[in-house]
Amino acid sequence: MADLEVAKLRSETPGCAEVVHFNNAGASLPPSIVVDTVVSYLVEEARVGGYELADRRREDLAAVYRSVAGIIGSHEDEIALVDNATRAWDMAFYSIPLGEGDRVLTTTSEYAANFIAYLQVARRTGAHIEVVPDTPTGEIDVDALERMLDDRVRLISINHVPTNGGLVNPAAAVGRIAQDAGIPYLLDACQSVGQIPIDVDEIGCDLLSATSRKYLRGPRGVGFLYVRDTIIESLEPIMLDLHGARWVARDEYEVRRDAKRFETWESSPALRLGLAAACDYALDVGPGAAWDRIASLAAILRAALARIPGVTVHDKGAVKGGIVTFSVAGREASAVQDYLQQRRINVSTSSVYSARIDMQERGLDEVVRASVHYFNTEDELDRLVNTVAQLARH
Ligand SMILES: Cc1ncc(COP(=O)(O)O)c(C=O)c1O
């Protein structure tokens, strides 16, 4: 990506003039088109009425599904729009029938919300949650996964990119194993959509959950679930309402045939349109170019941080993405975050409470998380590195 384009992308992002933003794995800075789309819809809603405007904008709202499908290479009928990535993932996971002795295979870096759901369902049903070992470089070991398969495995459920580091799991290699064995495959792509080019057919997942506000740069409060068309009708959502199903007789209901069966009737049209604007924008920028720049900026940052005495970089993975994690000797992660924030540099932290198995295995309680996006510059990397070095010297 040429410098000129980065300058243009930054000029389209008002937040770039305010802060140095390395919290794109938390919530990124949206481009103006996203903010304008959301705000103008809300203003219009207040003027003419919520239901009335939704009616008038029916076609634009239907087109949201095409925009979202476009970002992951799916069909629009395979998309459900929901509140966030966790609810998307929950709707998929809790809807999969599991019983005593059934097995779910997952990975060491699984997000806490997912693992809590595994534990709850295991407690209720007697299903077993099993963690596939990692390779020496830290990603899920696909050979070990293959060896663990038997006819009691009901689900393979992993993350593409974890919450707490640069790791990129081999999602497509896992997909080939899942497809060969005919086992449903749920991919938590919350941190990868918008960061890494995604094609659900190349990956071979049956279910994929994601959010709007992170690498996609959309608004907060909206996310989506992809459900492969071949399995939609075999999955009855754990919860239904009058949008996911129709009450057709006193004691009868019919579940709708598309992925919208996983949605609720009430939603925010403004946020959905903002999500669509973010997807269209991401496609315009170019997912491949975005990924190349994110990965190379993050590699520069890791190398520069690792050169600072007292700083340890923690990322694992043969392939590493935009999430850079580190610690500063003698400083709590939150103190590093505060120090940087006072200088208008945004980072976040990850603790053992967000990815317990991985953090415990590595003896880590917490790390500082600096997540880069394509609109970050090398000057911004220098500012971060110099400020961390200053703190490390004190
Ligand atoms: C890997 C991963 N999965 C899922 C989530 C949950 O996303 P949300 O907060 O939109 O529910 C996160 C959030 O940080 C995450 O990092």
The ligand as an SDF file (V2000), in Angstrom:
LIG
                    3D

 16 16  0  0  0  0  0  0  0  0999 V2000
  -11.1410  -13.8430   19.9970 C   0  0  0  0  0  0  0  0  0  0  0  0
  -12.3850  -13.1300   20.4550 C   0  0  0  0  0  0  0  0  0  0  0  0
  -13.5670  -13.7590   20.3850 N   0  0  0  0  0  0  0  0  0  0  0  0
  -14.6970  -13.1730   20.7780 C   0  0  0  0  0  0  0  0  0  0  0  0
  -14.7100  -11.9000   21.2960 C   0  0  0  0  0  0  0  0  0  0  0  0
  -16.0030  -11.3150   21.7590 C   0  0  0  0  0  0  0  0  0  0  0  0
  -16.4680  -10.2870   20.9350 O   0  0  0  0  0  0  0  0  0  0  0  0
  -17.6430   -9.3360   21.4230 P   0  0  0  0  0  0  0  0  0  0  0  0
  -17.0760   -8.4760   22.4960 O   0  0  0  0  0  0  0  0  0  0  0  0
  -18.0700   -8.5700   20.1950 O   0  0  0  0  0  0  0  0  0  0  0  0
  -18.7390  -10.1940   21.9270 O   0  0  0  0  0  0  0  0  0  0  0  0
  -13.5120  -11.2000   21.4050 C   0  0  0  0  0  0  0  0  0  0  0  0
  -13.5050   -9.8440   21.9740 C   0  0  0  0  0  0  0  0  0  0  0  0
  -12.5120   -9.2880   22.3410 O   0  0  0  0  0  0  0  0  0  0  0  0
  -12.3120  -11.8330   20.9720 C   0  0  0  0  0  0  0  0  0  0  0  0
  -11.1370  -11.1990   21.0490 O   0  0  0  0  0  0  0  0  0  0  0  0
  1  2  1  0
  2  3  1  0
  2 15  2  0
  3  4  2  0
  4  5  1  0
  5  6  1  0
  5 12  2  0
  6  7  1  0
  7  8  1  0
  8  9  2  0
  8 10  1  0
  8 11  1  0
 12 13  1  0
 12 15  1  0
 13 14  2  0
 15 16  1  0
M  END
$$$$
